[in-house]
């Protein structure tokens, strides 16, 4: 049996709806079974090896037209409006932190944002290889943050932007 390459969802909306509902049911059953592979919760707050960083590919959830590159531990294609990746962190110490995102072809930085601790942040400094976000206060405990694209430029062309690493730098302790 070979897979179809032609999108027939418009011609058969009832089948598409039924298959989509069944797929979502199975996905939910797997994710709540306790057997699903879940991405790590990354520790943030102590300057030790392997802490304060998330690899691009280690997102908890990815929305949009991405391709993953396990060899480079990155995600590529963060360009369309609404595309985003959600990461889980565990802040070990209350304090002031700065988020830096490393990658390649990050030239459309004005459309990028980070949502964390009830704030939405835009990069304050950007190069094609690195985005630096303004300092923010983080409280101790588990939380999620979203790195995404607003798409305000209206560009329809997909970028080859690649997210390789997201790193928190502790500026001050509380």
Order of alpha helices (4+ residues) and beta strands (2+ residues): alpha-beta-beta-beta-beta-beta-beta-beta-beta-beta-beta-beta-beta-beta-beta
